[in-house]
């Protein structure tokens, strides 16, 4: 991603990404992995919501983030900064 945002920034194009944590959805239920990641593995103690993920997307797509580029925004309740997998 670094290469894209670096090349496109001069043209005013922002390149960002969302790194969502587990959100209870039908696909997680259908794949039977929703229970595999328990809320004990999430520092905030709960799963995220689709609204929380979409709010982050809307922020990065809006003018409120006009000076933001090259960012991967973790919307994961702190999972990306803590050890998730235990031995």
C-alpha positions as CSV (number, residue, x, y, z in Angstrom):
1,X,0.0,0.0,0.0
2,X,2.9,2.4,0.7
3,X,3.8,2.6,-2.9
4,X,0.3,3.5,-4.0
5,X,-0.3,6.2,-1.5
6,X,3.2,7.6,-2.1
7,X,2.6,7.8,-5.9
8,X,-0.9,9.1,-5.8
9,X,-0.7,11.6,-2.9
10,X,0.7,14.3,-5.3
11,X,-2.5,14.0,-7.3
12,X,-4.7,14.4,-4.2
13,X,-5.7,10.8,-4.2
14,X,-5.8,9.2,-0.7
15,X,-5.2,5.5,-0.2
16,X,-6.2,4.1,3.1
17,X,-7.4,0.7,4.4
18,X,-9.5,-0.7,7.2
19,X,-8.4,-3.7,9.3
20,X,-11.6,-4.8,11.0
21,X,-11.7,-7.2,13.9
22,X,-14.4,-9.8,14.4
23,X,-17.9,-8.6,13.9
24,X,-20.8,-10.9,14.4
25,X,-22.2,-11.5,10.9
26,X,-24.0,-14.3,9.0
27,X,-20.7,-15.3,7.3
28,X,-19.0,-15.9,10.6
29,X,-21.9,-17.9,11.8
30,X,-22.1,-19.9,8.6
31,X,-18.3,-20.7,8.7
32,X,-18.7,-21.6,12.4
33,X,-15.7,-19.4,13.4
34,X,-17.5,-16.8,15.4
35,X,-17.1,-18.8,18.6
36,X,-13.4,-19.6,17.8
37,X,-12.5,-16.0,18.6
38,X,-13.9,-15.4,22.0
39,X,-14.4,-11.9,23.5
40,X,-11.6,-12.8,26.0
41,X,-9.2,-12.5,23.1
42,X,-10.3,-8.9,22.5
43,X,-8.9,-6.3,24.9
44,X,-12.2,-4.3,24.8
45,X,-14.0,-7.5,25.9
46,X,-16.6,-7.6,23.0
47,X,-16.9,-8.0,19.3
48,X,-17.3,-4.9,17.1
49,X,-20.4,-3.9,15.2
50,X,-21.0,-3.3,11.6
51,X,-21.8,0.3,12.5
52,X,-18.4,0.8,14.1
53,X,-16.7,-0.6,11.0
54,X,-18.8,1.4,8.6
55,X,-18.2,4.6,10.6
56,X,-14.5,4.1,10.2
57,X,-14.9,3.6,6.4
58,X,-17.1,6.7,6.2
59,X,-14.5,8.7,8.1
60,X,-11.7,7.7,5.7
61,X,-13.9,8.5,2.7
62,X,-15.0,11.9,4.0
63,X,-13.3,15.3,3.9
64,X,-12.7,14.9,7.7
65,X,-9.8,12.7,6.8
66,X,-8.6,15.0,4.0
67,X,-5.0,15.0,5.3
68,X,-4.9,11.3,6.0
69,X,-3.3,8.9,3.5
70,X,-1.3,5.7,3.8
71,X,-3.2,4.6,6.9
72,X,-4.4,1.1,7.8
73,X,-7.0,1.9,10.5
74,X,-7.5,-1.0,13.0
75,X,-11.1,-1.2,14.1
76,X,-10.5,-4.3,16.1
77,X,-11.0,-3.6,19.8
78,X,-7.3,-3.6,20.4
79,X,-6.6,-7.1,18.9
80,X,-3.9,-5.8,16.6
81,X,-1.8,-4.6,19.5
82,X,-2.2,-7.5,21.9
83,X,-1.3,-11.2,21.8
84,X,-4.4,-13.0,20.5
85,X,-3.2,-16.5,20.0
86,X,-2.3,-18.4,23.2
87,X,-0.2,-21.5,23.3
